[in-house]
Amino acid sequence: MLHLMLVEDDLELAELTCEYLRNFDYEVSHLADGAQAAEKILATNPDLLILDIMLPNKSGIDICREVRTQ
């Protein structure tokens, strides 16, 4: 089973997106805050990462830059 991680602060949108993706038998994790997103992404090593650009505490672009170096 593929593991997808969604980093999205809009909880309603995140819930709908996670439900939709789970219908296709994906394992989906959700984070709502950018502060510790890079750490959790690196710890879980998802197959696909979906990042919101405008997140509280750290932007999705900054998270992407941080994760890509690892």
C-alpha positions as CSV (number, residue, x, y, z in Angstrom):
1,M,0.0,0.0,0.0
2,L,1.4,3.4,-0.9
3,H,1.7,6.0,1.8
4,L,0.7,9.6,1.0
5,M,1.2,12.5,3.3
6,L,-0.9,15.7,3.1
7,V,0.3,18.9,4.8
8,E,-2.8,21.1,4.8
9,D,-4.0,23.6,7.4
10,D,-7.6,23.8,6.1
11,L,-9.0,20.9,8.1
12,E,-12.2,20.5,6.1
13,L,-10.3,20.4,2.8
14,A,-7.8,18.0,4.3
15,E,-10.5,15.7,5.6
16,L,-12.2,15.5,2.2
17,T,-8.9,15.0,0.4
18,C,-7.8,12.2,2.8
19,E,-11.2,10.5,2.5
20,Y,-11.0,10.6,-1.3
21,L,-7.5,9.2,-1.5
22,R,-8.4,6.4,1.0
23,N,-11.1,5.3,-1.4
24,F,-8.2,4.3,-3.8
25,D,-6.6,2.2,-1.0
26,Y,-3.8,4.7,-0.2
27,E,-2.6,5.0,3.3
28,V,-2.9,8.8,4.0
29,S,-1.4,10.8,6.8
30,H,-2.3,14.4,7.5
31,L,-0.3,17.2,9.2
32,A,-1.9,20.6,9.7
33,D,1.1,22.7,10.8
34,G,4.4,23.3,9.0
35,A,6.4,23.6,12.2
36,Q,7.4,20.0,12.5
37,A,6.4,18.8,9.1
38,A,9.9,18.2,7.7
39,E,10.8,16.1,10.8
40,K,7.7,13.9,10.5
41,I,8.1,13.6,6.7
42,L,11.7,12.4,7.0
43,A,10.7,10.0,9.8
44,T,7.8,8.4,7.9
45,N,9.3,8.7,4.4
46,P,6.0,8.8,2.4
47,D,5.7,7.7,-1.2
48,L,4.0,11.0,-2.2
49,L,3.9,14.3,-0.4
50,I,1.3,16.9,-1.0
51,L,2.2,20.3,0.5
52,D,0.0,23.4,0.9
53,I,2.1,26.5,0.1
54,M,0.7,28.8,2.8
55,L,0.9,27.0,6.2
56,P,1.2,28.3,9.7
57,N,4.8,28.5,11.0
58,K,6.5,27.4,7.9
59,S,5.6,27.5,4.2
60,G,5.2,24.4,2.0
61,I,8.0,25.7,-0.2
62,D,10.4,25.9,2.8
63,I,9.4,22.4,3.9
64,C,10.0,21.1,0.4
65,R,13.5,22.7,0.3
66,E,14.3,21.3,3.7
67,V,13.2,17.7,2.9
68,R,14.8,17.7,-0.6
69,T,18.3,18.2,0.9
70,Q,17.8,14.9,2.8
